[in-house]
Amino acid sequence: MHVQIPFQTIHSSPIDLVILNLLKVSYMILARVSPVTHSVGNCVKRVVVIVTSVLFFRTPVSPINSLGLHLFLLLLLTKSIILFCSPLMNLKH
């Protein structure tokens, strides 16, 4: 048995509208920043989603997954510090 579903009912849910809005924002941000910055932002977004799901849904996390998240955050912090301090070092010379 094949049920015909109208196209408008599929794409009129609030979740679809939120996803579409997030995609528009993502493309607007990509037009204003470098691709590397956009990629780092997407990685940070993934970490936020994972940490939120672990805290909210009490998802079990293996030690290796926890190590990976902590390593990523440490490397991101290191990169941010280096990028922030590099213009300051150029001013001193």
PDB file of N, CA, C and O in Angstrom:
ATOM      1  N   MET A   1       0.841  -1.183   0.000  1.00  0.00           N
ATOM      2  CA  MET A   1       0.000   0.000   0.000  1.00  0.00           C
ATOM      3  C   MET A   1       0.888   1.248   0.000  1.00  0.00           C
ATOM      4  O   MET A   1       1.785   1.378   0.833  1.00  0.00           O
ATOM      5  N   HIS A   2       0.640   2.134  -0.909  1.00  0.00           N
ATOM      6  CA  HIS A   2       1.434   3.349  -1.068  1.00  0.00           C
ATOM      7  C   HIS A   2       0.571   4.554  -0.677  1.00  0.00           C
ATOM      8  O   HIS A   2      -0.497   4.780  -1.246  1.00  0.00           O
ATOM      9  N   VAL A   3       1.054   5.321   0.304  1.00  0.00           N
ATOM     10  CA  VAL A   3       0.309   6.485   0.779  1.00  0.00           C
ATOM     11  C   VAL A   3       0.927   7.733   0.168  1.00  0.00           C
ATOM     12  O   VAL A   3       2.141   7.930   0.225  1.00  0.00           O
ATOM     13  N   GLN A   4       0.094   8.562  -0.410  1.00  0.00           N
ATOM     14  CA  GLN A   4       0.544   9.809  -1.005  1.00  0.00           C
ATOM     15  C   GLN A   4       0.516  10.905   0.064  1.00  0.00           C
ATOM     16  O   GLN A   4      -0.535  11.183   0.643  1.00  0.00           O
ATOM     17  N   ILE A   5       1.679  11.531   0.326  1.00  0.00           N
ATOM     18  CA  ILE A   5       1.771  12.603   1.313  1.00  0.00           C
ATOM     19  C   ILE A   5       2.024  13.909   0.575  1.00  0.00           C
ATOM     20  O   ILE A   5       2.940  13.985  -0.245  1.00  0.00           O
ATOM     21  N   PRO A   6       1.232  14.932   0.850  1.00  0.00           N
ATOM     22  CA  PRO A   6       1.457  16.212   0.173  1.00  0.00           C
ATOM     23  C   PRO A   6       2.822  16.792   0.517  1.00  0.00           C
ATOM     24  O   PRO A   6       3.288  16.689   1.651  1.00  0.00           O
ATOM     25  N   PHE A   7       3.452  17.402  -0.478  1.00  0.00           N
ATOM     26  CA  PHE A   7       4.793  17.960  -0.322  1.00  0.00           C
ATOM     27  C   PHE A   7       4.828  19.050   0.752  1.00  0.00           C
ATOM     28  O   PHE A   7       5.804  19.143   1.497  1.00  0.00           O
ATOM     29  N   GLN A   8       3.796  19.862   0.843  1.00  0.00           N
ATOM     30  CA  GLN A   8       3.785  20.965   1.800  1.00  0.00           C
ATOM     31  C   GLN A   8       3.776  20.480   3.245  1.00  0.00           C
ATOM     32  O   GLN A   8       4.347  21.143   4.111  1.00  0.00           O
ATOM     33  N   THR A   9       3.156  19.364   3.523  1.00  0.00           N
ATOM     34  CA  THR A   9       3.088  18.899   4.911  1.00  0.00           C
ATOM     35  C   THR A   9       4.438  18.395   5.390  1.00  0.00           C
ATOM     36  O   THR A   9       4.738  18.462   6.582  1.00  0.00           O
ATOM     37  N   ILE A  10       5.252  17.892   4.477  1.00  0.00           N
ATOM     38  CA  ILE A  10       6.568  17.392   4.869  1.00  0.00           C
ATOM     39  C   ILE A  10       7.487  18.547   5.244  1.00  0.00           C
ATOM     40  O   ILE A  10       8.223  18.462   6.227  1.00  0.00           O
ATOM     41  N   HIS A  11       7.450  19.619   4.472  1.00  0.00           N
ATOM     42  CA  HIS A  11       8.398  20.702   4.647  1.00  0.00           C
ATOM     43  C   HIS A  11       7.840  21.894   5.433  1.00  0.00           C
ATOM     44  O   HIS A  11       8.415  22.982   5.395  1.00  0.00           O
ATOM     45  N   SER A  12       6.766  21.702   6.118  1.00  0.00           N
ATOM     46  CA  SER A  12       6.219  22.819   6.885  1.00  0.00           C
ATOM     47  C   SER A  12       6.368  22.611   8.391  1.00  0.00           C
ATOM     48  O   SER A  12       5.826  23.388   9.178  1.00  0.00           O
ATOM     49  N   SER A  13       7.085  21.586   8.792  1.00  0.00           N
ATOM     50  CA  SER A  13       7.265  21.360  10.220  1.00  0.00           C
ATOM     51  C   SER A  13       8.248  22.375  10.792  1.00  0.00           C
ATOM     52  O   SER A  13       9.129  22.846  10.072  1.00  0.00           O
ATOM     53  N   PRO A  14       8.117  22.715  12.052  1.00  0.00           N
ATOM     54  CA  PRO A  14       9.031  23.687  12.672  1.00  0.00           C
ATOM     55  C   PRO A  14      10.487  23.229  12.655  1.00  0.00           C
ATOM     56  O   PRO A  14      11.390  24.059  12.548  1.00  0.00           O
ATOM     57  N   ILE A  15      10.727  21.936  12.757  1.00  0.00           N
ATOM     58  CA  ILE A  15      12.100  21.432  12.742  1.00  0.00           C
ATOM     59  C   ILE A  15      12.755  21.720  11.395  1.00  0.00           C
ATOM     60  O   ILE A  15      13.924  22.103  11.344  1.00  0.00           O
ATOM     61  N   ASP A  16      12.008  21.537  10.303  1.00  0.00           N
ATOM     62  CA  ASP A  16      12.542  21.842   8.977  1.00  0.00           C
ATOM     63  C   ASP A  16      12.875  23.321   8.850  1.00  0.00           C
ATOM     64  O   ASP A  16      13.883  23.683   8.242  1.00  0.00           O
ATOM     65  N   LEU A  17      12.040  24.169   9.416  1.00  0.00           N
ATOM     66  CA  LEU A  17      12.296  25.607   9.343  1.00  0.00           C
ATOM     67  C   LEU A  17      13.544  25.985  10.134  1.00  0.00           C
ATOM     68  O   LEU A  17      14.314  26.839   9.695  1.00  0.00           O
ATOM     69  N   VAL A  18      13.754  25.371  11.278  1.00  0.00           N
ATOM     70  CA  VAL A  18      14.948  25.641  12.073  1.00  0.00           C
ATOM     71  C   VAL A  18      16.193  25.187  11.325  1.00  0.00           C
ATOM     72  O   VAL A  18      17.189  25.908  11.286  1.00  0.00           O
ATOM     73  N   ILE A  19      16.146  24.008  10.735  1.00  0.00           N
ATOM     74  CA  ILE A  19      17.291  23.486   9.982  1.00  0.00           C
ATOM     75  C   ILE A  19      17.590  24.389   8.785  1.00  0.00           C
ATOM     76  O   ILE A  19      18.750  24.701   8.517  1.00  0.00           O
ATOM     77  N   LEU A  20      16.560  24.803   8.074  1.00  0.00           N
ATOM     78  CA  LEU A  20      16.759  25.691   6.935  1.00  0.00           C
ATOM     79  C   LEU A  20      17.367  27.019   7.375  1.00  0.00           C
ATOM     80  O   LEU A  20      18.247  27.552   6.700  1.00  0.00           O
ATOM     81  N   ASN A  21      16.906  27.551   8.496  1.00  0.00           N
ATOM     82  CA  ASN A  21      17.448  28.803   9.018  1.00  0.00           C
ATOM     83  C   ASN A  21      18.915  28.645   9.404  1.00  0.00           C
ATOM     84  O   ASN A  21      19.723  29.533   9.131  1.00  0.00           O
ATOM     85  N   LEU A  22      19.268  27.526  10.036  1.00  0.00           N
ATOM     86  CA  LEU A  22      20.663  27.285  10.405  1.00  0.00           C
ATOM     87  C   LEU A  22      21.551  27.160   9.170  1.00  0.00           C
ATOM     88  O   LEU A  22      22.694  27.618   9.179  1.00  0.00           O
ATOM     89  N   LEU A  23      21.035  26.546   8.112  1.00  0.00           N
ATOM     90  CA  LEU A  23      21.809  26.445   6.881  1.00  0.00           C
ATOM     91  C   LEU A  23      22.036  27.818   6.267  1.00  0.00           C
ATOM     92  O   LEU A  23      23.122  28.099   5.759  1.00  0.00           O
ATOM     93  N   LYS A  24      21.022  28.674   6.311  1.00  0.00           N
ATOM     94  CA  LYS A  24      21.176  30.035   5.785  1.00  0.00           C
ATOM     95  C   LYS A  24      22.224  30.797   6.588  1.00  0.00           C
ATOM     96  O   LYS A  24      23.066  31.487   6.012  1.00  0.00           O
ATOM     97  N   VAL A  25      22.179  30.678   7.901  1.00  0.00           N
ATOM     98  CA  VAL A  25      23.153  31.354   8.747  1.00  0.00           C
ATOM     99  C   VAL A  25      24.549  30.822   8.467  1.00  0.00           C
ATOM    100  O   VAL A  25      25.508  31.593   8.432  1.00  0.00           O
ATOM    101  N   SER A  26      24.673  29.527   8.268  1.00  0.00           N
ATOM    102  CA  SER A  26      25.967  28.928   7.986  1.00  0.00           C
ATOM    103  C   SER A  26      26.558  29.496   6.695  1.00  0.00           C
ATOM    104  O   SER A  26      27.748  29.807   6.646  1.00  0.00           O
ATOM    105  N   TYR A  27      25.743  29.635   5.655  1.00  0.00           N
ATOM    106  CA  TYR A  27      26.239  30.196   4.404  1.00  0.00           C
ATOM    107  C   TYR A  27      26.548  31.679   4.528  1.00  0.00           C
ATOM    108  O   TYR A  27      27.484  32.166   3.894  1.00  0.00           O
ATOM    109  N   MET A  28      25.784  32.403   5.329  1.00  0.00           N
ATOM    110  CA  MET A  28      26.069  33.826   5.547  1.00  0.00           C
ATOM    111  C   MET A  28      27.409  33.993   6.265  1.00  0.00           C
ATOM    112  O   MET A  28      28.193  34.882   5.929  1.00  0.00           O
ATOM    113  N   ILE A  29      27.664  33.140   7.247  1.00  0.00           N
ATOM    114  CA  ILE A  29      28.932  33.206   7.970  1.00  0.00           C
ATOM    115  C   ILE A  29      30.080  32.832   7.042  1.00  0.00           C
ATOM    116  O   ILE A  29      31.132  33.472   7.075  1.00  0.00           O
ATOM    117  N   LEU A  30      29.896  31.807   6.214  1.00  0.00           N
ATOM    118  CA  LEU A  30      30.943  31.375   5.291  1.00  0.00           C
ATOM    119  C   LEU A  30      31.320  32.488   4.319  1.00  0.00           C
ATOM    120  O   LEU A  30      32.476  32.587   3.906  1.00  0.00           O
ATOM    121  N   ALA A  31      30.353  33.325   3.952  1.00  0.00           N
ATOM    122  CA  ALA A  31      30.638  34.431   3.035  1.00  0.00           C
ATOM    123  C   ALA A  31      31.473  35.519   3.706  1.00  0.00           C
ATOM    124  O   ALA A  31      32.114  36.311   3.014  1.00  0.00           O
ATOM    125  N   ARG A  32      31.481  35.573   5.030  1.00  0.00           N
ATOM    126  CA  ARG A  32      32.167  36.649   5.738  1.00  0.00           C
ATOM    127  C   ARG A  32      33.495  36.245   6.376  1.00  0.00           C
ATOM    128  O   ARG A  32      34.307  37.114   6.694  1.00  0.00           O
ATOM    129  N   VAL A  33      33.730  34.967   6.566  1.00  0.00           N
ATOM    130  CA  VAL A  33      34.963  34.520   7.218  1.00  0.00           C
ATOM    131  C   VAL A  33      35.703  33.554   6.297  1.00  0.00           C
ATOM    132  O   VAL A  33      35.176  33.120   5.273  1.00  0.00           O
ATOM    133  N   SER A  34      36.923  33.233   6.678  1.00  0.00           N
ATOM    134  CA  SER A  34      37.700  32.297   5.866  1.00  0.00           C
ATOM    135  C   SER A  34      37.157  30.877   6.047  1.00  0.00           C
ATOM    136  O   SER A  34      36.523  30.577   7.058  1.00  0.00           O
ATOM    137  N   PRO A  35      37.405  30.013   5.072  1.00  0.00           N
ATOM    138  CA  PRO A  35      36.940  28.625   5.190  1.00  0.00           C
ATOM    139  C   PRO A  35      37.521  27.901   6.410  1.00  0.00           C
ATOM    140  O   PRO A  35      36.863  27.036   6.989  1.00  0.00           O
ATOM    141  N   VAL A  36      38.742  28.250   6.798  1.00  0.00           N
ATOM    142  CA  VAL A  36      39.351  27.598   7.965  1.00  0.00           C
ATOM    143  C   VAL A  36      38.593  27.987   9.234  1.00  0.00           C
ATOM    144  O   VAL A  36      38.312  27.140  10.082  1.00  0.00           O
ATOM    145  N   THR A  37      38.267  29.271   9.356  1.00  0.00           N
ATOM    146  CA  THR A  37      37.495  29.728  10.519  1.00  0.00           C
ATOM    147  C   THR A  37      36.130  29.059  10.560  1.00  0.00           C
ATOM    148  O   THR A  37      35.653  28.671  11.627  1.00  0.00           O
ATOM    149  N   HIS A  38      35.509  28.927   9.407  1.00  0.00           N
ATOM    150  CA  HIS A  38      34.201  28.274   9.340  1.00  0.00           C
ATOM    151  C   HIS A  38      34.317  26.809   9.743  1.00  0.00           C
ATOM    152  O   HIS A  38      33.450  26.287  10.444  1.00  0.00           O
ATOM    153  N   SER A  39      35.373  26.151   9.307  1.00  0.00           N
ATOM    154  CA  SER A  39      35.584  24.743   9.653  1.00  0.00           C
ATOM    155  C   SER A  39      35.810  24.570  11.152  1.00  0.00           C
ATOM    156  O   SER A  39      35.270  23.649  11.764  1.00  0.00           O
ATOM    157  N   VAL A  40      36.608  25.459  11.739  1.00  0.00           N
ATOM    158  CA  VAL A  40      36.836  25.390  13.187  1.00  0.00           C
ATOM    159  C   VAL A  40      35.531  25.631  13.936  1.00  0.00           C
ATOM    160  O   VAL A  40      35.251  24.972  14.937  1.00  0.00           O
ATOM    161  N   GLY A  41      34.737  26.576  13.447  1.00  0.00           N
ATOM    162  CA  GLY A  41      33.429  26.827  14.068  1.00  0.00           C
ATOM    163  C   GLY A  41      32.528  25.604  14.022  1.00  0.00           C
ATOM    164  O   GLY A  41      31.830  25.306  14.991  1.00  0.00           O
ATOM    165  N   ASN A  42      32.541  24.894  12.895  1.00  0.00           N
ATOM    166  CA  ASN A  42      31.745  23.669  12.798  1.00  0.00           C
ATOM    167  C   ASN A  42      32.253  22.596  13.755  1.00  0.00           C
ATOM    168  O   ASN A  42      31.459  21.852  14.330  1.00  0.00           O
ATOM    169  N   CYS A  43      33.562  22.512  13.929  1.00  0.00           N
ATOM    170  CA  CYS A  43      34.109  21.540  14.889  1.00  0.00           C
ATOM    171  C   CYS A  43      33.686  21.885  16.310  1.00  0.00           C
ATOM    172  O   CYS A  43      33.331  21.005  17.094  1.00  0.00           O
ATOM    173  N   VAL A  44      33.728  23.167  16.632  1.00  0.00           N
ATOM    174  CA  VAL A  44      33.295  23.590  17.968  1.00  0.00           C
ATOM    175  C   VAL A  44      31.810  23.288  18.157  1.00  0.00           C
ATOM    176  O   VAL A  44      31.387  22.871  19.235  1.00  0.00           O
ATOM    177  N   LYS A  45      31.025  23.500  17.104  1.00  0.00           N
ATOM    178  CA  LYS A  45      29.592  23.194  17.182  1.00  0.00           C
ATOM    179  C   LYS A  45      29.377  21.713  17.471  1.00  0.00           C
ATOM    180  O   LYS A  45      28.503  21.356  18.261  1.00  0.00           O
ATOM    181  N   ARG A  46      30.163  20.854  16.839  1.00  0.00           N
ATOM    182  CA  ARG A  46      30.042  19.412  17.087  1.00  0.00           C
ATOM    183  C   ARG A  46      30.363  19.069  18.539  1.00  0.00           C
ATOM    184  O   ARG A  46      29.678  18.257  19.161  1.00  0.00           O
ATOM    185  N   VAL A  47      31.414  19.696  19.073  1.00  0.00           N
ATOM    186  CA  VAL A  47      31.778  19.443  20.465  1.00  0.00           C
ATOM    187  C   VAL A  47      30.656  19.893  21.388  1.00  0.00           C
ATOM    188  O   VAL A  47      30.323  19.196  22.347  1.00  0.00           O
ATOM    189  N   VAL A  48      30.072  21.051  21.106  1.00  0.00           N
ATOM    190  CA  VAL A  48      28.966  21.551  21.941  1.00  0.00           C
ATOM    191  C   VAL A  48      27.781  20.591  21.883  1.00  0.00           C
ATOM    192  O   VAL A  48      27.159  20.313  22.908  1.00  0.00           O
ATOM    193  N   VAL A  49      27.468  20.087  20.698  1.00  0.00           N
ATOM    194  CA  VAL A  49      26.354  19.139  20.564  1.00  0.00           C
ATOM    195  C   VAL A  49      26.658  17.853  21.327  1.00  0.00           C
ATOM    196  O   VAL A  49      25.776  17.315  21.997  1.00  0.00           O
ATOM    197  N   ILE A  50      27.887  17.352  21.237  1.00  0.00           N
ATOM    198  CA  ILE A  50      28.244  16.117  21.940  1.00  0.00           C
ATOM    199  C   ILE A  50      28.186  16.314  23.444  1.00  0.00           C
ATOM    200  O   ILE A  50      27.614  15.489  24.156  1.00  0.00           O
ATOM    201  N   VAL A  51      28.777  17.407  23.938  1.00  0.00           N
ATOM    202  CA  VAL A  51      28.781  17.656  25.389  1.00  0.00           C
ATOM    203  C   VAL A  51      27.358  17.865  25.893  1.00  0.00           C
ATOM    204  O   VAL A  51      27.000  17.371  26.962  1.00  0.00           O
ATOM    205  N   THR A  52      26.546  18.591  25.132  1.00  0.00           N
ATOM    206  CA  THR A  52      25.153  18.810  25.529  1.00  0.00           C
ATOM    207  C   THR A  52      24.382  17.496  25.589  1.00  0.00           C
ATOM    208  O   THR A  52      23.611  17.261  26.519  1.00  0.00           O
ATOM    209  N   SER A  53      24.594  16.640  24.588  1.00  0.00           N
ATOM    210  CA  SER A  53      23.885  15.355  24.596  1.00  0.00           C
ATOM    211  C   SER A  53      24.353  14.469  25.740  1.00  0.00           C
ATOM    212  O   SER A  53      23.557  13.732  26.322  1.00  0.00           O
ATOM    213  N   VAL A  54      25.644  14.537  26.064  1.00  0.00           N
ATOM    214  CA  VAL A  54      26.153  13.737  27.186  1.00  0.00           C
ATOM    215  C   VAL A  54      25.532  14.220  28.493  1.00  0.00           C
ATOM    216  O   VAL A  54      25.121  13.413  29.327  1.00  0.00           O
ATOM    217  N   LEU A  55      25.467  15.535  28.668  1.00  0.00           N
ATOM    218  CA  LEU A  55      24.915  16.071  29.916  1.00  0.00           C
ATOM    219  C   LEU A  55      23.401  15.932  29.983  1.00  0.00           C
ATOM    220  O   LEU A  55      22.863  15.557  31.025  1.00  0.00           O
ATOM    221  N   PHE A  56      22.708  16.227  28.894  1.00  0.00           N
ATOM    222  CA  PHE A  56      21.248  16.230  28.907  1.00  0.00           C
ATOM    223  C   PHE A  56      20.660  14.826  28.873  1.00  0.00           C
ATOM    224  O   PHE A  56      19.752  14.511  29.643  1.00  0.00           O
ATOM    225  N   PHE A  57      21.174  13.983  27.984  1.00  0.00           N
ATOM    226  CA  PHE A  57      20.622  12.635  27.824  1.00  0.00           C
ATOM    227  C   PHE A  57      21.374  11.589  28.629  1.00  0.00           C
ATOM    228  O   PHE A  57      21.010  10.413  28.609  1.00  0.00           O
ATOM    229  N   ARG A  58      22.420  12.002  29.337  1.00  0.00           N
ATOM    230  CA  ARG A  58      23.242  11.102  30.139  1.00  0.00           C
ATOM    231  C   ARG A  58      23.795   9.943  29.299  1.00  0.00           C
ATOM    232  O   ARG A  58      23.751   8.779  29.697  1.00  0.00           O
ATOM    233  N   THR A  59      24.310  10.307  28.135  1.00  0.00           N
ATOM    234  CA  THR A  59      24.897   9.333  27.228  1.00  0.00           C
ATOM    235  C   THR A  59      26.225   8.853  27.800  1.00  0.00           C
ATOM    236  O   THR A  59      27.059   9.679  28.172  1.00  0.00           O
ATOM    237  N   PRO A  60      26.443   7.556  27.881  1.00  0.00           N
ATOM    238  CA  PRO A  60      27.732   7.070  28.387  1.00  0.00           C
ATOM    239  C   PRO A  60      28.855   7.399  27.400  1.00  0.00           C
ATOM    240  O   PRO A  60      28.684   7.295  26.185  1.00  0.00           O
ATOM    241  N   VAL A  61      29.995   7.795  27.942  1.00  0.00           N
ATOM    242  CA  VAL A  61      31.152   8.174  27.120  1.00  0.00           C
ATOM    243  C   VAL A  61      32.332   7.304  27.531  1.00  0.00           C
ATOM    244  O   VAL A  61      32.639   7.167  28.715  1.00  0.00           O
ATOM    245  N   SER A  62      32.983   6.722  26.539  1.00  0.00           N
ATOM    246  CA  SER A  62      34.154   5.905  26.837  1.00  0.00           C
ATOM    247  C   SER A  62      35.341   6.816  27.139  1.00  0.00           C
ATOM    248  O   SER A  62      35.343   7.981  26.742  1.00  0.00           O
ATOM    249  N   PRO A  63      36.341   6.299  27.833  1.00  0.00           N
ATOM    250  CA  PRO A  63      37.520   7.125  28.142  1.00  0.00           C
ATOM    251  C   PRO A  63      38.227   7.653  26.895  1.00  0.00           C
ATOM    252  O   PRO A  63      38.734   8.775  26.908  1.00  0.00           O
ATOM    253  N   ILE A  64      38.271   6.868  25.824  1.00  0.00           N
ATOM    254  CA  ILE A  64      38.952   7.324  24.610  1.00  0.00           C
ATOM    255  C   ILE A  64      38.184   8.479  23.957  1.00  0.00           C
ATOM    256  O   ILE A  64      38.797   9.398  23.413  1.00  0.00           O
ATOM    257  N   ASN A  65      36.845   8.439  24.008  1.00  0.00           N
ATOM    258  CA  ASN A  65      36.048   9.555  23.488  1.00  0.00           C
ATOM    259  C   ASN A  65      36.266  10.809  24.315  1.00  0.00           C
ATOM    260  O   ASN A  65      36.390  11.904  23.767  1.00  0.00           O
ATOM    261  N   SER A  66      36.313  10.657  25.611  1.00  0.00           N
ATOM    262  CA  SER A  66      36.558  11.796  26.494  1.00  0.00           C
ATOM    263  C   SER A  66      37.948  12.378  26.237  1.00  0.00           C
ATOM    264  O   SER A  66      38.117  13.598  26.210  1.00  0.00           O
ATOM    265  N   LEU A  67      38.929  11.521  26.050  1.00  0.00           N
ATOM    266  CA  LEU A  67      40.285  11.982  25.745  1.00  0.00           C
ATOM    267  C   LEU A  67      40.315  12.766  24.430  1.00  0.00           C
ATOM    268  O   LEU A  67      40.984  13.795  24.334  1.00  0.00           O
ATOM    269  N   GLY A  68      39.603  12.289  23.437  1.00  0.00           N
ATOM    270  CA  GLY A  68      39.542  12.972  22.150  1.00  0.00           C
ATOM    271  C   GLY A  68      38.921  14.351  22.256  1.00  0.00           C
ATOM    272  O   GLY A  68      39.423  15.304  21.661  1.00  0.00           O
ATOM    273  N   LEU A  69      37.827  14.471  23.013  1.00  0.00           N
ATOM    274  CA  LEU A  69      37.194  15.778  23.213  1.00  0.00           C
ATOM    275  C   LEU A  69      38.118  16.743  23.939  1.00  0.00           C
ATOM    276  O   LEU A  69      38.230  17.907  23.556  1.00  0.00           O
ATOM    277  N   HIS A  70      38.774  16.265  24.979  1.00  0.00           N
ATOM    278  CA  HIS A  70      39.687  17.125  25.728  1.00  0.00           C
ATOM    279  C   HIS A  70      40.892  17.534  24.878  1.00  0.00           C
ATOM    280  O   HIS A  70      41.350  18.673  24.956  1.00  0.00           O
ATOM    281  N   LEU A  71      41.395  16.618  24.077  1.00  0.00           N
ATOM    282  CA  LEU A  71      42.523  16.934  23.206  1.00  0.00           C
ATOM    283  C   LEU A  71      42.132  17.991  22.174  1.00  0.00           C
ATOM    284  O   LEU A  71      42.896  18.918  21.906  1.00  0.00           O
ATOM    285  N   PHE A  72      40.945  17.846  21.603  1.00  0.00           N
ATOM    286  CA  PHE A  72      40.478  18.839  20.636  1.00  0.00           C
ATOM    287  C   PHE A  72      40.358  20.214  21.278  1.00  0.00           C
ATOM    288  O   PHE A  72      40.807  21.207  20.704  1.00  0.00           O
ATOM    289  N   LEU A  73      39.762  20.282  22.455  1.00  0.00           N
ATOM    290  CA  LEU A  73      39.607  21.578  23.126  1.00  0.00           C
ATOM    291  C   LEU A  73      40.961  22.186  23.475  1.00  0.00           C
ATOM    292  O   LEU A  73      41.133  23.401  23.386  1.00  0.00           O
ATOM    293  N   LEU A  74      41.918  21.362  23.867  1.00  0.00           N
ATOM    294  CA  LEU A  74      43.253  21.862  24.175  1.00  0.00           C
ATOM    295  C   LEU A  74      43.940  22.417  22.922  1.00  0.00           C
ATOM    296  O   LEU A  74      44.558  23.480  22.968  1.00  0.00           O
ATOM    297  N   LEU A  75      43.829  21.697  21.810  1.00  0.00           N
ATOM    298  CA  LEU A  75      44.436  22.170  20.568  1.00  0.00           C
ATOM    299  C   LEU A  75      43.753  23.439  20.059  1.00  0.00           C
ATOM    300  O   LEU A  75      44.418  24.332  19.535  1.00  0.00           O
ATOM    301  N   LEU A  76      42.444  23.521  20.208  1.00  0.00           N
ATOM    302  CA  LEU A  76      41.727  24.722  19.795  1.00  0.00           C
ATOM    303  C   LEU A  76      42.134  25.918  20.644  1.00  0.00           C
ATOM    304  O   LEU A  76      42.306  27.019  20.121  1.00  0.00           O
ATOM    305  N   LEU A  77      42.289  25.714  21.934  1.00  0.00           N
ATOM    306  CA  LEU A  77      42.735  26.788  22.817  1.00  0.00           C
ATOM    307  C   LEU A  77      44.151  27.228  22.454  1.00  0.00           C
ATOM    308  O   LEU A  77      44.442  28.424  22.428  1.00  0.00           O
ATOM    309  N   THR A  78      45.031  26.269  22.174  1.00  0.00           N
ATOM    310  CA  THR A  78      46.406  26.585  21.787  1.00  0.00           C
ATOM    311  C   THR A  78      46.439  27.391  20.494  1.00  0.00           C
ATOM    312  O   THR A  78      47.168  28.378  20.390  1.00  0.00           O
ATOM    313  N   LYS A  79      45.649  26.970  19.509  1.00  0.00           N
ATOM    314  CA  LYS A  79      45.591  27.698  18.237  1.00  0.00           C
ATOM    315  C   LYS A  79      45.081  29.115  18.448  1.00  0.00           C
ATOM    316  O   LYS A  79      45.616  30.056  17.863  1.00  0.00           O
ATOM    317  N   SER A  80      44.067  29.279  19.265  1.00  0.00           N
ATOM    318  CA  SER A  80      43.510  30.611  19.523  1.00  0.00           C
ATOM    319  C   SER A  80      44.532  31.510  20.206  1.00  0.00           C
ATOM    320  O   SER A  80      44.648  32.689  19.870  1.00  0.00           O
ATOM    321  N   ILE A  81      45.267  30.963  21.156  1.00  0.00           N
ATOM    322  CA  ILE A  81      46.296  31.758  21.853  1.00  0.00           C
ATOM    323  C   ILE A  81      47.397  32.169  20.884  1.00  0.00           C
ATOM    324  O   ILE A  81      47.853  33.312  20.914  1.00  0.00           O
ATOM    325  N   ILE A  82      47.826  31.248  20.026  1.00  0.00           N
ATOM    326  CA  ILE A  82      48.877  31.566  19.058  1.00  0.00           C
ATOM    327  C   ILE A  82      48.405  32.645  18.086  1.00  0.00           C
ATOM    328  O   ILE A  82      49.140  33.590  17.802  1.00  0.00           O
ATOM    329  N   LEU A  83      47.180  32.505  17.578  1.00  0.00           N
ATOM    330  CA  LEU A  83      46.668  33.503  16.644  1.00  0.00           C
ATOM    331  C   LEU A  83      46.465  34.859  17.312  1.00  0.00           C
ATOM    332  O   LEU A  83      46.662  35.898  16.682  1.00  0.00           O
ATOM    333  N   PHE A  84      46.074  34.853  18.573  1.00  0.00           N
ATOM    334  CA  PHE A  84      45.873  36.110  19.291  1.00  0.00           C
ATOM    335  C   PHE A  84      47.200  36.790  19.586  1.00  0.00           C
ATOM    336  O   PHE A  84      47.305  38.013  19.496  1.00  0.00           O
ATOM    337  N   CYS A  85      48.210  36.011  19.937  1.00  0.00           N
ATOM    338  CA  CYS A  85      49.503  36.584  20.325  1.00  0.00           C
ATOM    339  C   CYS A  85      50.393  36.923  19.139  1.00  0.00           C
ATOM    340  O   CYS A  85      51.295  37.747  19.284  1.00  0.00           O
ATOM    341  N   SER A  86      50.179  36.328  17.980  1.00  0.00           N
ATOM    342  CA  SER A  86      51.071  36.586  16.852  1.00  0.00           C
ATOM    343  C   SER A  86      51.057  38.045  16.386  1.00  0.00           C
ATOM    344  O   SER A  86      52.132  38.559  16.076  1.00  0.00           O
ATOM    345  N   PRO A  87      49.924  38.751  16.312  1.00  0.00           N
ATOM    346  CA  PRO A  87      49.998  40.168  15.954  1.00  0.00           C
ATOM    347  C   PRO A  87      50.700  41.002  17.026  1.00  0.00           C
ATOM    348  O   PRO A  87      51.364  41.991  16.715  1.00  0.00           O
ATOM    349  N   LEU A  88      50.549  40.602  18.279  1.00  0.00           N
ATOM    350  CA  LEU A  88      51.221  41.337  19.356  1.00  0.00           C
ATOM    351  C   LEU A  88      52.730  41.183  19.268  1.00  0.00           C
ATOM    352  O   LEU A  88      53.464  42.124  19.571  1.00  0.00           O
ATOM    353  N   MET A  89      53.204  40.012  18.859  1.00  0.00           N
ATOM    354  CA  MET A  89      54.640  39.798  18.714  1.00  0.00           C
ATOM    355  C   MET A  89      55.199  40.594  17.542  1.00  0.00           C
ATOM    356  O   MET A  89      56.331  41.073  17.598  1.00  0.00           O
ATOM    357  N   ASN A  90      54.415  40.736  16.489  1.00  0.00           N
ATOM    358  CA  ASN A  90      54.869  41.522  15.339  1.00  0.00           C
ATOM    359  C   ASN A  90      54.988  43.005  15.664  1.00  0.00           C
ATOM    360  O   ASN A  90      55.817  43.704  15.080  1.00  0.00           O
ATOM    361  N   LEU A  91      54.170  43.485  16.586  1.00  0.00           N
ATOM    362  CA  LEU A  91      54.225  44.893  16.975  1.00  0.00           C
ATOM    363  C   LEU A  91      55.463  45.223  17.793  1.00  0.00           C
ATOM    364  O   LEU A  91      55.923  46.365  17.779  1.00  0.00           O
ATOM    365  N   LYS A  92      56.012  44.240  18.509  1.00  0.00           N
ATOM    366  CA  LYS A  92      57.174  44.478  19.364  1.00  0.00           C
ATOM    367  C   LYS A  92      58.447  44.646  18.560  1.00  0.00           C
ATOM    368  O   LYS A  92      59.384  45.287  19.038  1.00  0.00           O
ATOM    369  N   HIS A  93      58.519  44.098  17.360  1.00  0.00           N
ATOM    370  CA  HIS A  93      59.755  44.160  16.567  1.00  0.00           C
ATOM    371  C   HIS A  93      59.862  45.452  15.859  1.00  0.00           C
ATOM    372  O   HIS A  93      60.836  45.685  15.142  1.00  0.00           O
TER     373      HIS A  93
END
